[in-house]
């Protein structure tokens, strides 16, 4: 049930100590009182009663802060109940400075974080205008406003929820970090917006940007243009380095290349952040103690590269690469061409398609490859399944559990221990509505337009059964996105790019040996998940993206691209098929 238009979001504080409660109320009302309703309670049970009333009235709750040690409930217990009532609200324990030195308080904080009951802790303000307190609160409010459907957004998407095209548009907006809100075409607000846009009764998805022209069933490039990013080369064609792909590895390469004075172009065919951009929360990335969503991390890196001068072309694929006279030539999906002295391939991997009967007919309506964070709210109270046993599958299950009635994680192995980080396993075990089903194989899907039933087989006993399911999220298997590259770039049997010392004998055409991340085509480098032997972790991809630029400098200093072209091996015939980026 959507919140009433114009309703101010609520900030709830639960603190039984009167002086501390007064200080917190004063700080919040002075700083945020004109935009938020600040409510303070001394009783956790009383605060829960208010949350239940607000939920029934569809009142938006942005932030819940609670002291740990209260007479009726601990803060840890209270925040767990608050999460069930308002899964979008940011939740934190209120602690005094140095409280983590108390073993009981520290254990409660660690338990609450591990179980996903709170987003972080907040130090209680000890003076007026306590900016450390406000920094944490403001970050929480920013995160809530970016993700909550109760907050006005820059883009409105009105669509039929069970539409593959609508899913694609929602996913692009979410993964590119565009603040947006989605309305069903037949909802009161959806009908109102369609009428105002002159599109009453349409079955096509309609995008209404803030202050922009109405878009009816836009292409990916049209959508990107609407939220203000470039989809063309804009008259430029020659660069020092072209980075193909804007996942963590590609973004890191762009940051280091542009910051070190290289004229840099990045081409991304789908969304900033790649697969990592679809992660709802990454908690083990260095420097982000509270965790960070994949899209937020990617957007920060994108802005960092952009401010250093890197150029980006969005919603375009690179379809071909050939070695020219001293420069490599890349063809984009709109027919334009860019040249570069060096190319960094950071195209990552895609989830392997499953040949399961009935699955393809339901893609985009109730079956999704990847996390599809944008779909979580569409499955409130429903039975959903996640296929996969890695970190991405675990993050998806936890995110879905905030909305779905029940989430089942289907794992082919006997346990998660070998494939998933322990902090995710702990959080899954603590979630009351997530089950893990080991030794499980998906064998069939069925439904009339939307998923209704899936068939599972136990890989140990061979027993099969059909179970009801409203949605299926598949995150299993991976294929490198490298088929578009020319044949002289060597790959292993699975399509991963071979580099440096791993190149087979006779595949390197020049006398000086290849650099560590250089492919068998001089001047073309591979980083991230598409490279054979890479560690499939965000931090590792970022590391490779930064290291490769030092090697690009070595290449440019040696002018080896020109010497390769002079051999006659780099010809216009060296063109791959397919798309990348």
N, C-alpha and C positions, 0 to 999 in steps of 0.2 A: 504494500500500500504506500504510494508516494506521499512525501510530506507536502503540507499545504504551501502554496506559493507565498513567498514573503515571510515565512516563519523563521525567526532567528534561531540558529542552532544553539544547543545547550552545552554548557560546561559544568560537569557535576564534580563536586569535591566532597569526600567523606573523611572527616577528621574529628575525633572525639575530644581533642585537647583544644580548649576555647581560644587561647592566645594564638596558637598556630593557625587555627581555622580563620580567625580574624585577619591575620597577616596575609594568608593565601587569598581570601575573598577580596581584600583591598587591592592586592596586586592585579588580580584578574579583572576586577571591575574597572579600575583606572585604565588599564591597557586595552581591554577587549570588550568593555561593557556596551559600547554602542553597536556592536555587531553580533555579540553572543549574549545569551542569558546565563548568568552565573548563579548556580544553585549550590548551597553548602548544607550538608547534613552531618549531624554528630553520630547518627546510628546507621550502621550498615543495612540492617533490615528495613529501616525507614527509607533509605536510599533505594533499595531494591523495589519497594512498593511504588516509588515514584517512577523508576525505570519501566515497570510493568504498565503503569498508566500512560506514560509517554509512548510506549510501543503501541498500545491499543489506539492511541490518538494519532499515530504516525508522526510524532514529533521527532525532529532530527537531533541526535546526540552526537556531538563531535569529539568530546574528550571526557574521560572518567579518571579521576585521581583519587587514590585511597591510601590511607595510612595502613600499615601492616598490623599493628597491635591494637585491636578494638575489642570491646567487651562482648559483642554479640557474634561477630564473624571476624576472621582474619582478613586482611586486605587481599591476600592470595585467593581465598575462597570467594570473596565478594567479586573480584575481577573475573573469575571463572564464570560466575553467574551472569555478570554484566555482558560478557562476550556472547553468551547464548541469546541474550535479548537484543543486543546491538552489535553485530559482528563487524560493522564498518567503523565503529567508534575506536579511537585510539585510547589505550588503557595503560596506566602506569601506577606503580607504587610510590607513595610519598615517603621519603626518608630524610632524616636529619643528616647533616654533614658528619662523616665518620661512622655512620651506623653500620656500614659494611664490615667494620671491625668486630661487631657483635656476631658470634657464630650463628645464633638462631635467625637473626635478621638476614645475614648473608645467605644461609641455606634457603630461606623462604624466597629471596630474590632469584637465586639460581634455579629453584624448582619452578617458579612461575615463568621464567624465561624458557626453560627447557620444555615445559608443557604448553607453551604458547598462550598462557593465560594473561600475559601482559606484553606490551611492546618494549618497555624499558622502565627505568626508574627516574624520578624527578626529585632533585634536592629541594627541600622546603625553603622558601625565601626567608632570609634572616634580617633583611633591611628593606627599606623602600627602594623601588626601582632596581630590584635584584636582577641584573641583566643575564646572569647565568641561568636563573630560573626561567626567564622569559625566552631565552634562546631555545631551550628544550621545548617549552610550550608552543612557541611559534612554529618550530619544525613539525611538531605533531599536527597542528592545525593546517599547515601547508599540505602535509601528506593526506590528511582527511579530505580537504577540499579538492585535491586532485583526483581522488578516487571515488568520492561519494556522489551518488545520483541525487542526493538532496541538495547539493551545492550547485549554483548556476555555473554553466560551463561555456567555453568558447564555441563549441560546435554541438548542434543537436542532430541526431540521426533518427528519423522516423521510418519504421520498417516493420514488415512481418517477421516476427522472431524466428520462425522456422524456415528461413530462406537462406540457401547457401551464399548468395551474393551479399545479403545483409551481414552474415557471419564474417565474410571476408572484409567488409568495410569496418565492422566493429573491431576486428582483430588488427587491422592496419592502424586504426586510430589509437588503440590501446598500446600496441607495441612501439609506435612512434612517439608515445608520450604526449599525445594531443588531448587536452582536457575536453571531455565530451559527455553527453548524456544521451541515453537511448530511450525512445518511447515506442510502444507498440502502436501500429497504425490505427487500431480500433480502440485505443485508450482515449479518455476525454482530452488529455493534453496533446496526444498525437493527432487527433482529429482537428483540434484547434490550430495547431501549427500547420497542418496540411492545408487547411482552409485559408489561412493567412498567406501561405505560399502559392495559392492558386492550384493546388494539387489534390483537392478533395477527391477521395475515392480511388486514388491510384494504388496499385499493388506493388509498384517499384519502390525501392528504398530512396528516400529523399534526405539530402544533407543540407542543413541550414547553418552556414557559418555566421558568426557574430559580425554583422555589418557587411556581409558578402552576398554574392549572388546565390540563389537557390540552385542546387545540383540534383538532377534526377538520374538515379542509377549511374553515378559517375564512374569512369575508369579509375584505375589506381593512380595514374598520372594526374587526372583531373582533381582527384581528392587531394593529392599532395600539393598541387598548385593552389588549391583553396585555402590550405592552412599555411601558405607562405613560404614553401621551400622550392628550390630550383629542380626542374625535371629535364633541363637541356644544358648543353655546353655553353650557351649564351655567347656564341661567337669566339670562344677560346678553344684551341685544339692541341696546343703543344705544352707539355709539362715536363718537369724533371722526373717525377714519379707518379704513376697511377696505382692506386690501391683498389683492388676489386673485392668488394665486400666490406660492410661496416659492422661486423661483430666485434667482440673485444679485441681480437688480434688486429683487425683492420683499423679500428679506431686508435689503438695505441700507436700503430705505424703512422697514422695520419698526424697524431699529436707530435710525435718526435720528429717526423720529417718536416712539418710546417714550422715547428718551433726552432729548427736548426737551419732555416732559410731555404729549404727546398720548395720549389713550386709544385704543389701537391693537389691531385684530383682524387676524390673517392667516389666510386660508383656503387650504388646499393639498389638492388632490384626489388626488395620488399620493405624491410623495416630496419631502422637503426637498432643495433644490438644483437641481430641474428637470433639464434636459439636462446642465448642467455637473456635476451630482451623479453622473452615470454615468461621468465621465472618470476613468481609472485614475491619471493623473498629469498635473498642470498645472505646467509648469516655468517659465513666463514670467509668473507672477503676482507683482506687486511684493511684496518682503519675504520670499518663500519660496525661498531660494537652493537648497535641496535638492529643491524641488518639493513639491506637496501634492496628494493625491487630491481629486477633486471632492466626494466625500461628506464628507471631513474638513473641507474649507474651509466647506462648507455647514453642517455641525454646529457649527462654531465660531461662525458668524454666527447660527445659530438660538439657541444658548445665550446669545449676547451680547444679542440682542433680548429673549429670555425674561427675563433677569436685570434688564433695564430695565423690565420690566412688560408687554411685549406679550403678548397672548393668542393662542393658535393653535388652530385647528380642523383636525385631520388627517383624511385619507381622506374628505373631503366636497367636492363640487363646488358652485360657484355656478351656478345654472341660469337665473337671471333678474335683471334690474336695472331699476328704474323710479325716476323722480324723484317724490318725495313733497313734502309741505309743509315746505320748508326742510331736508329730509333725503332722501338716496337710500335706497331699500329694496332689499336683496339677498335673494334666496331661495336657500336651500341645498338640496342634494339629499335631505336627510332631511325636507324640508318646513318647517324652521324659517326664521325671517327675522331679519336684522340690519339696523339702520339706521346711517347715517353721514353726517356733514356733507361728507365728501370720500371719494372712492374712487380707489385707485391700481390700475390694471389692469396686472399683470405676469405675464401668462399664458404668455408665451414662444411657442415654435413646436414643432411636432411633425414627425417625419420623414414625408415624403410616401409614401403606399402605392404600391407598384409593381404594375402590372397584368400580372404575369408568370405565364404558365400553370404550374400546379402549386405555386405559392409559398404561397398562403393555407392549403392543407391541411397544411402543415408548420410553420406559425407556432407558436412556443412549444415545439416539440420539437427542432428543429435549424435553424430559420430565425428570426432575431431582428431587430427594428428597434431601433437604438441599440447602444450599446457592450456592454450585458449583461455587465458585468464579472463578475457572479456565475457565469457559464457557463464561464469560462475553464478551470477545473480539470476540467470534464467532458469536455474534448477533448484530453487528454494524448496526445501522439504522433500526432495525427490531422491530416488535410489540411483546413484551413479557409480561407474566403474572406471578405474585407471589401470591401463596395461603397462607394466614396466617396473623395474626394480632399482633404477638408478636415482641419483639426487633430483633430477628434473621431475621424475614421477612422484617422488616423495613430496617435493614442494607443491606440485599440482594437487595431490591428495589433501594436504594440509589446507591449502587455499580453498578448495572446493568444500571442505568440511565446515567452513564458516557459514555456508548457505544451504548445502544439500542436507537432506534428512539423514542419509547414510552414504558413506564412501567405502568401496571395497577396492583394495589394491591387488591386482592379479600379477603374481610373480612366478616365472617358470622355475626358478631355483627353489631349494628347500627353505631358504631364509634370505633376509636382506643384508646380513652381516658383510658379505663379500663385495657388495655393489653400492651400498649407501652409507653416507656419513653418519656417525653415531648420534650427532645432535638431532638429525632428522628422524632416526629410528626412535629416539627417546620421545620426541614430540608426537610421533604417530602412535606410540604405545600409550601415551597419556590422553590422547583424544578419545572421547567416549563414542564417537560416531564414525570411527575409521577401523576397518578390519583388514588384515593382511591374509590373503589366500595363497599359500605357497603351492608349488607344483601344479600351477593352473595354466591351461592353454585355451585360448579362444578359438572355437571351431566354426561358429556361425552366428549371424545376426538376423533379426527379422523385425518387421514393423511396417505399418501402412503409412508411408511418408515420414514417420519418425520412429526412432528405436522403441521397441516394446519388449523384446526378449533377446537374450544372448545365450549361447550354448557353450558350456565349459567342459573340458576334459581334464581329469587328474592324470598327470604324466606318469605317476607311480602305479596307481591302481588300474588306470584305464577307464574308470567310471566317468560317465557323462551325465550332465543334467542341464536343463533349461531354466534360467532364472529371469525374473522381470528386471528391466533396466530402462531408465529414462534417458541416459546419456553415457557415452563411452569416449574416453580420452586415451589416445594411444601414444606411448612414448617408449618405444622398444625398437632396437636395431637402428643402424645409421649407415648412410651412404655418402661418401664425399661428393661434393658438387664440382666435378672436374671433367665431365664428358665433353664440355665445350672447347677444351684446350687442344692445340695441334698435336699430332702424333709424336713429334720429336721431344715433347715433354714426357718423361718416363714416369710410369705409375706402377704400383704393385698390383697383384691379382684382384684386389678389391677396389682399385681406382684411387688409392691414396697417393699423393705426390712424393716422389723420392727426391731427396736433397743431399748435397754435399757428399760426405763419406759413404752414404748409402746408395749412391748411384752405381748401377752395374758397369762392369768393365766395358770400355768401348763406347759408352753412351755420351761421354763428355767430349765436345769437338775441339777444345782449345788446349794449348800446352800448359798454361798456368792452371792449377787445380781449381775446382769450383769452391766457392765460399760455403760456409756451413749450412746456410738456409737457401742456397741457390739450386734451382732445378737444372735439368740437363739442357735447357735452353739458356745460354748466357744472358744475364740481365733480368731474368724472371725468377722471383723468389717465392717461396711458399711458407706460410706461417699459420698457426692455429690448427683447428681440428682436421682440415683437409690434408695436412702433412702427415706422411707415414711416420709413426713413432711418437707423435705428439701426445702429451698428457691432456686428457679431456677435462680440463679445469679452466675456469675463467682467469685465474691468476697466471697460469702457465701461458695461456693465449696472449695475455697482456705483455708478459715477459718476452715472448717471441716477437711480438709486434714492435717492441722497443729495441730489441737487439738487432733486428733485421735492418734498421736504418743505418746503423754503423757499417753494416756490410754494403748497403747501397752507396754510402760515401766512398767506400773502397772501390767499388765498381766504377763510379763516376770519375774517380781520380785516375783509374787505369784505362778508361775508354775501351773496355773489352767488347762492348756491344757492337761498336763499329768494326772491330777486327773479325767478329763472327759474321757480320753481314758481308764483309769482303770475301769470305770463302765461298759465297754463292749458296750456302745452305739455307739462309733465311730468305725465303721467296714468298711472293703473294699466294702461292699454292698451299702454304702451310696454314690452312684455315680449319678450325674445328667446327663442330655442329653443336646445337643446343644453346643453353643460356646459362649465365652465371651472374654473380653479384649478390 
